Amino acid sequence: MEFIDPQAAHPADALLLANDADVLARAEEIHRHASVVLQFPKWTDGRAYSQAVLLRGRLRYRGEIRATGEVLADMLPLLRRCGFDAVQLRADQKIETAQRALGYFDNHYQTVPPERAAVPGAAA
């Protein structure tokens, strides 16, 4: 998982999607970009997790998926599991805490569908 400075600009070729965007309807457009930025306007709004799963699973998107907005350290294990490669933590979050959070769960009760497990960036 790559940690991006919260103040850093998004890559010029990145596609910024609102968390209510229909990623399946925008598949062609998405595949033309090397990076997709998914937004968490509130940490309690998890629609961007679902978008990432659709990008990795159904669309087989291999580019970078970046989480931005209200991204907390506690969210990192699930972000990685859903296929995010990079995060811009909320400014008050510490990278050390986020890195520690990534080590909390080595195993999961639920399996990952084979089509997601084979995609780079998708965590098992």
C-alpha positions as a Markdown table, in Angstrom:
| # | Residue | x | y | z |
|---|---|---|---|---|
| 1 | Met | 0.0 | 0.0 | 0.0 |
| 2 | Glu | 1.4 | 3.3 | -1.0 |
| 3 | Phe | 0.9 | 6.3 | 1.2 |
| 4 | Ile | 0.4 | 9.6 | -0.6 |
| 5 | Asp | 0.8 | 13.0 | 1.1 |
| 6 | Pro | -2.7 | 14.4 | 2.0 |
| 7 | Gln | -1.8 | 17.7 | 0.3 |
| 8 | Ala | -0.4 | 16.1 | -2.9 |
| 9 | Ala | -2.3 | 16.6 | -6.1 |
| 10 | His | -3.8 | 13.7 | -8.0 |
| 11 | Pro | -1.9 | 12.4 | -11.0 |
| 12 | Ala | -2.7 | 14.4 | -14.2 |
| 13 | Asp | -4.0 | 11.3 | -15.9 |
| 14 | Ala | -6.1 | 10.2 | -12.9 |
| 15 | Leu | -9.9 | 9.8 | -13.2 |
| 16 | Leu | -11.6 | 11.2 | -10.1 |
| 17 | Leu | -14.9 | 9.5 | -9.4 |
| 18 | Ala | -17.5 | 10.5 | -6.9 |
| 19 | Asn | -18.6 | 7.7 | -4.6 |
| 20 | Asp | -22.0 | 7.5 | -6.3 |
| 21 | Ala | -20.6 | 7.1 | -9.8 |
| 22 | Asp | -21.6 | 4.0 | -11.7 |
| 23 | Val | -18.2 | 2.4 | -12.4 |
| 24 | Leu | -19.7 | -0.3 | -14.7 |
| 25 | Ala | -21.3 | 2.3 | -16.9 |
| 26 | Arg | -18.0 | 4.2 | -17.2 |
| 27 | Ala | -15.8 | 1.1 | -17.9 |
| 28 | Glu | -14.4 | 2.4 | -21.2 |
| 29 | Glu | -13.5 | 5.7 | -19.7 |
| 30 | Ile | -11.9 | 4.1 | -16.7 |
| 31 | His | -9.7 | 1.8 | -18.8 |
| 32 | Arg | -8.2 | 4.9 | -20.5 |
| 33 | His | -6.7 | 6.1 | -17.2 |
| 34 | Ala | -3.7 | 4.8 | -15.3 |
| 35 | Ser | -5.2 | 5.8 | -12.0 |
| 36 | Val | -8.7 | 6.0 | -10.5 |
| 37 | Val | -9.3 | 8.1 | -7.4 |
| 38 | Leu | -12.2 | 7.0 | -5.3 |
| 39 | Gln | -13.6 | 9.4 | -2.7 |
| 40 | Phe | -14.7 | 8.8 | 0.9 |
| 41 | Pro | -16.6 | 12.0 | 1.7 |
| 42 | Lys | -17.2 | 10.6 | 5.2 |
| 43 | Trp | -15.5 | 7.6 | 6.8 |
| 44 | Thr | -18.9 | 6.1 | 7.5 |
| 45 | Asp | -19.8 | 6.0 | 3.7 |
| 46 | Gly | -18.4 | 2.8 | 2.2 |
| 47 | Arg | -19.6 | 3.1 | -1.4 |
| 48 | Ala | -16.0 | 3.5 | -2.6 |
| 49 | Tyr | -15.2 | 0.1 | -1.3 |
| 50 | Ser | -17.8 | -1.4 | -3.6 |
| 51 | Gln | -16.5 | 0.7 | -6.5 |
| 52 | Ala | -13.0 | -0.7 | -5.9 |
| 53 | Val | -14.3 | -4.3 | -5.8 |
| 54 | Leu | -16.2 | -3.8 | -9.1 |
| 55 | Leu | -13.1 | -2.2 | -10.7 |
| 56 | Arg | -10.8 | -5.1 | -9.7 |
| 57 | Gly | -13.3 | -7.9 | -10.1 |
| 58 | Arg | -15.7 | -7.2 | -13.0 |
| 59 | Leu | -13.7 | -4.7 | -14.9 |
| 60 | Arg | -10.3 | -6.3 | -14.3 |
| 61 | Tyr | -8.8 | -2.8 | -13.9 |
| 62 | Arg | -5.1 | -3.1 | -13.4 |
| 63 | Gly | -4.2 | 0.5 | -12.8 |
| 64 | Glu | -3.8 | 2.3 | -9.5 |
| 65 | Ile | -6.9 | 2.7 | -7.3 |
| 66 | Arg | -6.4 | 5.5 | -4.8 |
| 67 | Ala | -8.6 | 6.3 | -1.7 |
| 68 | Thr | -8.9 | 9.9 | -0.8 |
| 69 | Gly | -11.1 | 12.0 | 1.6 |
| 70 | Glu | -12.0 | 10.9 | 5.1 |
| 71 | Val | -9.6 | 7.9 | 5.0 |
| 72 | Leu | -8.7 | 6.7 | 8.5 |
| 73 | Ala | -5.9 | 4.4 | 9.5 |
| 74 | Asp | -8.4 | 1.8 | 10.7 |
| 75 | Met | -9.8 | 1.5 | 7.2 |
| 76 | Leu | -6.5 | 0.2 | 5.7 |
| 77 | Pro | -7.0 | -3.5 | 6.0 |
| 78 | Leu | -10.4 | -3.4 | 4.2 |
| 79 | Leu | -9.1 | -0.9 | 1.6 |
| 80 | Arg | -6.3 | -3.3 | 0.7 |
| 81 | Arg | -8.7 | -6.2 | 0.6 |
| 82 | Cys | -11.0 | -4.4 | -1.7 |
| 83 | Gly | -8.2 | -3.6 | -4.2 |
| 84 | Phe | -6.9 | -0.2 | -3.3 |
| 85 | Asp | -3.1 | 0.4 | -4.0 |
| 86 | Ala | -2.7 | 3.9 | -2.6 |
| 87 | Val | -4.2 | 6.1 | 0.1 |
| 88 | Gln | -4.3 | 9.7 | 1.0 |
| 89 | Leu | -5.0 | 9.6 | 4.7 |
| 90 | Arg | -7.0 | 12.3 | 6.3 |
| 91 | Ala | -4.5 | 15.0 | 7.5 |
| 92 | Asp | -4.8 | 14.1 | 11.2 |
| 93 | Gln | -3.9 | 10.4 | 10.6 |
| 94 | Lys | -0.4 | 9.1 | 11.2 |
| 95 | Ile | 1.3 | 6.8 | 8.6 |
| 96 | Glu | 2.9 | 4.8 | 11.4 |
| 97 | Thr | -0.6 | 3.9 | 12.7 |
| 98 | Ala | -1.8 | 3.1 | 9.3 |
| 99 | Gln | 1.1 | 0.8 | 8.6 |
| 100 | Arg | 0.5 | -1.0 | 11.9 |
| 101 | Ala | -3.2 | -1.4 | 11.0 |
| 102 | Leu | -2.2 | -3.2 | 7.8 |
| 103 | Gly | -0.6 | -5.9 | 10.0 |
| 104 | Tyr | -3.7 | -6.6 | 12.2 |
| 105 | Phe | -5.3 | -9.2 | 10.0 |
| 106 | Asp | -3.4 | -12.0 | 8.3 |
| 107 | Asn | -6.3 | -14.2 | 7.6 |
| 108 | His | -10.0 | -13.6 | 6.7 |
| 109 | Tyr | -13.1 | -15.7 | 7.2 |
| 110 | Gln | -14.4 | -14.9 | 3.7 |
| 111 | Thr | -12.6 | -16.1 | 0.6 |
| 112 | Val | -11.7 | -13.8 | -2.3 |
| 113 | Pro | -13.3 | -14.8 | -5.7 |
| 114 | Pro | -10.6 | -16.2 | -8.0 |
| 115 | Glu | -11.0 | -13.4 | -10.5 |
| 116 | Arg | -10.1 | -10.9 | -7.9 |
| 117 | Ala | -7.2 | -12.9 | -6.4 |
| 118 | Ala | -5.5 | -13.0 | -9.7 |
| 119 | Val | -5.5 | -9.2 | -10.2 |
| 120 | Pro | -2.5 | -7.3 | -9.1 |
| 121 | Gly | -3.4 | -5.0 | -6.2 |
| 122 | Ala | -6.2 | -7.2 | -5.0 |
| 123 | Ala | -5.5 | -8.7 | -1.7 |
| 124 | Ala | -6.5 | -12.2 | -0.7 |
